[in-house]
Every structure is written in structure tokens, then in C-alpha cells.
Amino acid sequence: MTPFALLTEMENRSRRFASPLPQQVETVSTWRGIGFLLGNEQYVANMADVVEILQMPKVTRVPGVKNWVLGIANVRGRMVSVMDLNGLLGQPSRGNWRSQRVLVVEQDEYLTGLLVDAVLGMQSFPVDREVPVPQVPEALAPFVAKAFERDGRNWPVMEFGELLRSPEFMNIAV
């Protein structure tokens, strides 16, 4: 047998016993956020907006502010103002102290803690699952620009940057 014939035979044998190539799977871009509850409704905030999730820290009350301003807290040596998001939006809270969490948001070097009824963990949505914004309470409408759908439920995306720059949020004095 010639060397060329031997190589041809080895090639044919290799092709017969070779595994098929893996299927090419089209990847879909995903959007990630932190899911949370306000009342009985679920929302999601951009992962980049939330720097930390805390249990309710010990806060020092501040006189002369609206009742949704819970106070200030020292979190690892940094001052964090803590606000009740339900109170700001004029909604009743449905959570209890065991489930409530504070989403810490950083805006222009300032940390703000937003108390929510519960945190639902990291949520991922394919970007092609964006849907029109569902009906949300009127107080929330300016801060919800888009929504995603998963498992038959809509997840409105709350824009914390817009919330923290809003006149309603900036005006805390009584």
C-alpha cells in the first residue's frame, strides 16, 4: 500500500467515526436587573443602578422632612439617606420588616437607600422581549420607560436616575 493510499484510507475511516460538529446556537442579548416588590406589584431596576442591597439599617431621624424620608444611616463609613419608596409614591406598604430591603443607589457621589417591600433577586430578560409599558400607578409613570415580559407577566423597569432627579424626590422639606 502506498503512503498516499494509506492516508486516504485513514481519512475515510476518520470521517466515518467522527462526531458531528456542534450546532451553532444563535445567542440573544439579555438585559439584567434587580427585581423588587412595591405593594403587590413587581418591578425591576437596572443592575448598574443598584450598588448594594441591605436589610433596613439603623437610621437617625431628620427633623423637618416629609414622612417618607426615614432618616440617614452610616453604611461602611458613608452616609446614606434612606427613603420609603412606597411613601414617596403615595402607596401603602405591603411588606413587613423581615422582607423589606433597601436598594442603595449612587447618584453623583451621593448614596440613597430606597426601601422596597421585597427583593426578588437578579432578573434576566432577552432584549427582544421588551413590551409596551403596562399600566402603572400614576405616581410611577414618569419613572417607568420600558417593560419586559416573561412567563406571561410584565416587569416594568423603574429608572432610579429619573426618580432621584425628580422634583418630587428633591423636595423633602415639610
Order of alpha helices (4+ residues) and beta strands (2+ residues): alpha-beta-beta-beta-beta-beta-alpha-beta-beta-beta-beta-beta-beta-alpha-alpha
